[in-house]
Amino acid sequence: MLRDEVISELERFKKYVVTQSRANLTRGNKNVSKKLYNSINGDVFVSKTLKSLGIYFEMEEHGSYQDQGVKGKKSSAKAPNSPYRFGTGTGKKGGLTEGIRNWVKARRFQFRDKNGKFMSYEQTARLIIPSVYNKGIKPSYFFTKPFEKGFQKLPDDIVERYGLVIDKLIKQNLKWVML
């Protein structure tokens, strides 16, 4: 396969993954601020000699958590295969709290107190946070599914010639460049 043909196929793959990932966010009602949606991008690299190639995807950090899910501190039932877990001390301090607060405000979501009066966004967020922290976040695979499907559409000669293995590519691309 000629260099230009390889680049064309990989660009088509990249465009498909980016477009479908964005569409999945919108369909899954996970496109509140459009920040994640707008951050999804890709880049194709093919050396002049065709001895190496690369496909890189980037997005906001929380995109990885939305895609793969997060195991809860007390239960991993929602995301048993996720590489992420709440309570490990490796994540951004206060990231969940900030994320839930922003989500509650953007959705204009408020619980009511026992008298029927709306609680503040802050109070609503404080009630939601412990549940998410302990139970986790269910994976949406908004990125993984189009990646796998797009990979299957790549011509066999590209896959065979470069020894591309989908598991390896997914693992490499799950180490996204975090914006």
Number of C-alpha atoms within 10 A of each C-alpha: 9 8 13 10 11 18 17 13 16 24 17 14 23 23 16 17 26 21 16 18 23 24 16 20 22 15 11 11 9 17 16 14 12 12 12 19 22 12 18 19 17 16 13 15 14 16 11 9 8 14 9 10 15 12 16 17 22 20 19 17 15 16 23 24 20 19 21 24 25 27 28 24 17 14 15 21 14 16 21 18 13 17 13 21 25 21 13 8 8 9 12 7 9 8 11 17 18 13 13 19 20 17 17 18 15 12 11 10 15 17 16 12 12 8 6 8 10 14 15 17 20 15 15 20 23 14 11 15 17 15 14 19 20 17 21 24 25 21 20 20 19 24 25 19 16 21 22 15 13 18 22 13 11 15 12 11 11 15 14 10 10 12 9 13 11 14 10 10 16 14 10 13 16 18 13 16 12 13 11
